[in-house]
Amino acid sequence: MKPPLIYLIAGEASGDALGAGLIRSLRARRPDIRFAGIGGEAMQREGLRSLFPYSDLSIMGFLEVIPHIPALLKRLRETTFDILTRQPTAVITIDSPGFNFRLARALKTNADTARIKRIHYVAPSVWAYKAGRARKTARLFDALLALLPFEPPYFEKEGLRTIFVGHPVLWQSEQGDADRFRARHSIGFDTRLLLTLPGSRTGEIARHLPIFLQTANALPDYKVVILASPQVRKRIENAVSPRVLVVDISEKQDAFAAATIALSKSGTITLELPWLECRPWWPTRWARFLPG
């Protein structure tokens, strides 16, 4: 009998990190388990060969999606066909509901893939908005893995088996090295550092970066550092002045340790910052009142 094959799909940096952790955990329980699917650098370091670049799925927002619909539909067909061909034991979709919910519907309605277990990792935030998504999620999946302890009841009342697995922030015990980061980038140890975290997707960069740079301009006494994932780094570098230092996401821990304050988008990163003892700052709502 062949060892089980798990098909994982992540469409952004945070999902890639979750997928890598999941691969490690499953492999610790079952060393012979096999993996296939779509993921980024973190999942690929764990041995996953991605069907195509996961950045192709890093699209959010109605207006951003429209011009990419043909490409997304092509990727949806490719993924569905790959799952049909491989016949995995289970498909685990990680966040990115825009793509992953459509994929789950395609798998469910295809007689040749309907029997494959569909599991979604990261519960939609139905406790904050769009409560009806709990019912939609229950119709598409066989099980749900939730990050927060209060989330399961929202989905269990719709008949979906939901398991609280814990938030990945709690797994992060590694502390960064502030001195190492400053020395690596020739930043004085008495220089105040503003760490900016505009997001990992093209749409997030388009929305957040102008506001964040405007805020940074109002703080001329701070050295500005932007943490960038590979798929948006070039875009950020082309948009900023020489005053701004753009560093790779792999330096996150050290950058957190070195920062005086951090300017962040909403999301998982806003939990990571206080957990790693970096003071977060969210001025997005009031930044429009800055001069200029």
Backbone torsions as a table, in degrees:
resi	resn	phi	psi	omega
1	MET	NA	132.0	178.4
2	LYS	-68.9	146.3	173.9
3	PRO	-65.9	155.6	-176.9
4	PRO	-62.9	147.4	176.6
5	LEU	-113.0	123.6	178.1
6	ILE	-108.9	128.7	-179.1
7	TYR	-102.8	117.3	-176.5
8	LEU	-110.4	142.5	179.1
9	ILE	-135.8	117.3	174.6
10	ALA	-123.9	141.0	-176.0
11	GLY	-119.9	7.7	179.2
12	GLU	-158.3	173.0	-172.2
13	ALA	-61.1	-43.7	-178.6
14	SER	-65.9	-37.9	176.2
15	GLY	-67.5	-35.0	177.1
16	ASP	-62.3	-42.2	178.1
17	ALA	-64.4	-42.1	177.5
18	LEU	-62.6	-43.6	-179.3
19	GLY	-62.6	-39.8	179.1
20	ALA	-64.0	-42.5	178.0
21	GLY	-64.1	-38.1	179.5
22	LEU	-66.5	-41.2	177.5
23	ILE	-59.2	-45.9	-179.6
24	ARG	-61.9	-43.1	-178.0
25	SER	-66.4	-43.7	-179.8
26	LEU	-67.9	-37.9	179.8
27	ARG	-68.1	-31.2	177.8
28	ALA	-66.0	-32.3	178.6
29	ARG	-83.2	-34.1	-175.6
30	ARG	-139.7	88.1	-173.7
31	PRO	-57.1	-26.2	-176.3
32	ASP	-90.1	2.8	-177.3
33	ILE	-63.8	145.3	-179.1
34	ARG	-111.4	154.3	-178.7
35	PHE	-133.7	146.4	173.1
36	ALA	-146.7	170.7	175.5
37	GLY	135.0	-144.3	-173.5
38	ILE	-132.6	127.6	179.8
39	GLY	-164.9	174.9	-178.6
40	GLY	-99.8	-156.3	-173.4
41	GLU	-61.7	-39.7	-177.5
42	ALA	-64.1	-44.6	179.0
43	MET	-69.9	-34.6	179.2
44	GLN	-68.8	-32.1	175.5
45	ARG	-65.2	-22.7	177.3
46	GLU	-88.8	4.5	174.2
47	GLY	106.3	-0.8	179.3
48	LEU	-75.0	133.9	171.8
49	ARG	-100.5	109.6	-173.9
50	SER	-71.9	136.5	179.7
51	LEU	-60.2	-38.5	175.3
52	PHE	-157.2	168.9	-178.4
53	PRO	-58.9	127.1	-176.7
54	TYR	-66.8	-18.3	177.8
55	SER	-63.5	-18.9	177.2
56	ASP	-63.3	-20.0	-178.5
57	LEU	-101.0	-1.9	-174.2
58	SER	-83.3	64.4	-178.5
59	ILE	-129.9	135.4	-180.0
60	MET	-141.9	155.5	178.9
61	GLY	88.9	139.3	-174.9
62	PHE	-58.3	-48.6	-176.2
63	LEU	-67.9	-33.5	179.2
64	GLU	-71.4	-33.7	-176.0
65	VAL	-71.7	-38.3	-171.1
66	ILE	-48.2	-53.8	-177.8
67	PRO	-68.2	-14.0	-177.2
68	HIS	-102.2	5.2	-175.6
69	ILE	-56.0	-48.0	179.9
70	PRO	-58.6	-42.6	-179.2
71	ALA	-67.4	-39.2	179.7
72	LEU	-66.8	-40.0	177.9
73	LEU	-64.2	-37.2	176.8
74	LYS	-63.3	-45.2	178.5
75	ARG	-65.6	-34.8	177.4
76	LEU	-64.0	-43.4	178.0
77	ARG	-65.0	-42.1	179.9
78	GLU	-62.3	-42.4	-178.8
79	THR	-67.7	-43.9	179.0
80	THR	-60.4	-43.2	-179.9
81	PHE	-65.9	-39.9	-179.8
82	ASP	-63.9	-40.6	177.7
83	ILE	-66.5	-41.5	177.6
84	LEU	-59.9	-41.1	-178.7
85	THR	-70.0	-42.3	-175.1
86	ARG	-81.3	-28.1	-177.8
87	GLN	50.1	62.9	-178.9
88	PRO	-69.3	164.8	175.5
89	THR	-67.2	-39.2	-180.0
90	ALA	-152.9	152.2	172.6
91	VAL	-111.1	123.4	177.7
92	ILE	-113.2	110.4	177.1
93	THR	-93.1	137.3	-173.6
94	ILE	-115.9	109.7	178.6
95	ASP	51.4	-141.8	178.2
96	SER	40.9	59.0	-174.8
97	PRO	-63.3	-27.0	-179.8
98	GLY	-55.0	-43.5	178.6
99	PHE	-90.2	-46.5	-170.5
100	ASN	-68.7	-33.0	177.4
101	PHE	-69.9	-36.7	176.1
102	ARG	-65.8	-39.2	177.7
103	LEU	-64.3	-44.7	179.7
104	ALA	-59.4	-39.6	178.7
105	ARG	-65.8	-41.1	179.0
106	ALA	-64.0	-39.9	179.7
107	LEU	-68.8	-39.1	-177.7
108	LYS	-67.7	-36.1	-174.8
109	THR	-88.2	-4.4	177.9
110	ASN	-97.1	121.1	-176.3
111	ALA	-59.0	-27.9	-177.3
112	ASP	-83.5	-9.7	179.1
113	THR	-126.2	-4.5	-174.6
114	ALA	-62.6	-28.7	-177.0
115	ARG	-78.4	-16.0	-179.3
116	ILE	-70.2	130.5	-178.5
117	LYS	-64.7	134.7	179.5
118	ARG	-113.8	119.9	-178.2
119	ILE	-124.6	132.2	178.2
120	HIS	-110.1	137.3	-177.1
121	TYR	-113.4	119.0	-175.5
122	VAL	96.7	105.7	-178.7
123	ALA	-71.8	136.9	172.3
124	PRO	-56.9	146.6	-175.1
125	SER	-78.5	62.9	-177.4
126	VAL	-69.0	-19.7	177.7
127	TRP	-72.8	-16.5	-178.9
128	ALA	-103.3	-37.1	-178.8
129	TYR	-164.8	159.8	177.9
130	LYS	53.0	61.9	-178.7
131	ALA	-58.8	-27.0	-179.5
132	GLY	-64.3	-15.3	179.3
133	ARG	-67.4	-20.8	177.7
134	ALA	-63.7	-42.8	179.3
135	ARG	-67.2	-41.7	178.6
136	LYS	-61.4	-43.4	179.7
137	THR	-62.2	-42.1	-179.1
138	ALA	-63.5	-31.1	-179.9
139	ARG	-74.0	-24.2	-172.9
140	LEU	-96.7	-26.0	-170.2
141	PHE	-122.4	158.1	176.5
142	ASP	-90.5	-23.7	-179.8
143	ALA	-158.7	158.8	-178.2
144	LEU	-136.0	135.6	176.0
145	LEU	-105.2	119.0	-174.5
146	ALA	-105.1	144.8	-179.1
147	LEU	-87.1	-26.9	-173.4
148	LEU	-113.9	143.4	-171.5
149	PRO	-68.8	-21.1	-178.4
150	PHE	-91.3	-0.2	-175.1
151	GLU	-79.5	-36.9	-173.9
152	PRO	-51.4	-43.1	-177.0
153	PRO	-58.2	-31.1	-179.5
154	TYR	-61.7	-33.4	-176.4
155	PHE	-98.4	-31.4	179.4
156	GLU	-64.6	-32.7	178.7
157	LYS	-69.6	-14.7	174.7
158	GLU	-95.5	4.4	176.8
159	GLY	89.7	10.2	-178.7
160	LEU	-97.9	123.9	175.9
161	ARG	-64.1	121.2	-175.6
162	THR	-128.7	130.6	-175.5
163	ILE	-120.3	125.6	174.1
164	PHE	-78.1	119.3	-176.6
165	VAL	-111.4	-5.6	179.1
166	GLY	96.6	154.9	-178.7
167	HIS	-88.8	138.2	-177.5
168	PRO	-61.0	-23.1	178.0
169	VAL	-57.1	-34.8	-177.6
170	LEU	-70.4	-15.3	179.0
171	TRP	-82.8	-12.8	-171.6
172	GLN	-86.6	98.3	179.1
173	SER	-101.0	-15.7	-177.9
174	GLU	-71.0	127.6	175.7
175	GLN	-97.8	139.3	-179.9
176	GLY	-76.6	171.5	-178.9
177	ASP	-115.6	104.1	-177.2
178	ALA	-64.0	-43.6	-178.6
179	ASP	-63.4	-39.7	179.8
180	ARG	-62.8	-43.3	-178.4
181	PHE	-64.2	-47.3	-178.0
182	ARG	-65.4	-40.1	179.2
183	ALA	-66.4	-41.3	-178.2
184	ARG	-60.2	-35.8	-175.4
185	HIS	-109.0	15.1	176.5
186	SER	54.5	45.4	176.6
187	ILE	-103.1	124.9	-178.5
188	GLY	-58.5	146.1	-176.3
189	PHE	-71.2	-14.4	176.5
190	ASP	-103.2	5.8	179.3
191	THR	-82.2	129.6	177.2
192	ARG	-76.0	136.9	-171.1
193	LEU	-121.0	125.0	174.9
194	LEU	-101.7	110.5	177.9
195	LEU	-90.7	124.5	-178.6
196	THR	-114.1	137.5	-173.8
197	LEU	-131.2	82.4	-174.3
198	PRO	-80.9	-10.6	179.4
199	GLY	126.2	174.5	-176.1
200	SER	-115.8	-0.8	-178.3
201	ARG	-113.7	154.0	-176.7
202	THR	-57.7	-43.1	-179.5
203	GLY	-64.1	-38.3	178.2
204	GLU	-64.7	-41.5	179.4
205	ILE	-62.6	-43.6	-179.8
206	ALA	-61.0	-37.4	-178.3
207	ARG	-81.8	-42.4	-169.0
208	HIS	-91.3	-37.2	-171.1
209	LEU	-57.8	-45.4	179.3
210	PRO	-59.0	-40.1	179.0
211	ILE	-66.9	-42.7	-178.2
212	PHE	-66.1	-39.6	178.7
213	LEU	-68.1	-36.0	176.6
214	GLN	-62.6	-42.1	177.0
215	THR	-63.5	-44.0	-180.0
216	ALA	-62.3	-36.5	179.0
217	ASN	-64.7	-25.5	178.2
218	ALA	-80.6	-3.0	-179.2
219	LEU	-125.7	66.9	-173.3
220	PRO	-65.8	-16.4	-179.0
221	ASP	-82.9	-2.2	-178.2
222	TYR	-104.7	140.8	168.0
223	LYS	-79.4	128.1	-175.0
224	VAL	-97.9	127.0	177.7
225	VAL	-123.9	131.3	176.7
226	ILE	-113.4	128.1	176.5
227	LEU	-89.9	123.0	-172.5
228	ALA	-128.5	136.7	172.6
229	SER	-80.7	158.4	-173.8
230	PRO	-56.5	-36.5	-173.9
231	GLN	-73.5	-14.0	179.7
232	VAL	-121.6	-0.3	-174.2
233	ARG	-60.5	-47.0	-178.2
234	LYS	-61.3	-39.3	179.1
235	ARG	-63.0	-41.8	179.9
236	ILE	-66.9	-46.1	-178.9
237	GLU	-59.2	-34.8	179.8
238	ASN	-74.3	-15.6	-174.3
239	ALA	-101.9	-10.0	-172.8
240	VAL	-110.3	163.9	178.6
241	SER	-86.0	167.2	178.2
242	PRO	-60.2	-19.3	179.2
243	ARG	-64.8	-25.4	-173.1
244	VAL	-93.1	132.2	176.3
245	LEU	-100.3	123.2	177.9
246	VAL	-104.9	123.5	-178.2
247	VAL	-124.1	157.9	-176.9
248	ASP	-74.1	150.7	-179.3
249	ILE	-58.7	-22.9	179.5
250	SER	-64.6	-17.2	178.6
251	GLU	-93.4	15.2	-172.3
252	LYS	-55.1	-49.8	-175.1
253	GLN	-60.8	-46.2	-179.8
254	ASP	-66.9	-38.4	178.8
255	ALA	-64.1	-41.2	176.8
256	PHE	-59.0	-44.5	-177.0
257	ALA	-66.6	-33.6	-175.8
258	ALA	-82.6	-22.8	-172.5
259	ALA	-67.3	142.7	171.2
260	THR	-80.4	-49.6	173.6
261	ILE	-140.4	161.9	-179.5
262	ALA	-128.4	140.1	177.2
263	LEU	-112.7	115.1	-168.6
264	SER	-131.5	149.9	165.9
265	LYS	-71.3	170.3	175.7
266	SER	-77.3	160.1	178.5
267	GLY	130.4	-165.6	-177.5
268	THR	-55.1	-35.0	-176.1
269	ILE	-59.8	-29.9	-178.5
270	THR	-73.9	-14.9	171.1
271	LEU	-89.3	-33.7	-179.5
272	GLU	-66.3	-38.2	-175.5
273	LEU	-59.0	-56.5	179.0
274	PRO	-67.1	-31.4	178.7
275	TRP	-62.4	-36.2	179.5
276	LEU	-96.5	17.5	171.6
277	GLU	63.6	39.0	171.0
278	CYS	-112.8	134.4	-175.3
279	ARG	-77.8	113.3	180.0
280	PRO	-79.7	155.9	-179.3
281	TRP	-145.0	122.9	-175.9
282	TRP	-119.8	87.3	-176.5
283	PRO	-95.4	11.6	-172.8
284	THR	-54.9	-38.8	-176.7
285	ARG	-68.8	-34.5	-175.9
286	TRP	-104.7	-3.1	-176.7
287	ALA	-62.1	-24.3	-179.6
288	ARG	-66.6	-14.4	-179.1
289	PHE	-91.4	-0.8	179.7
290	LEU	-68.5	153.2	178.0
291	PRO	-58.1	141.9	177.1
292	GLY	87.0	NA	NA
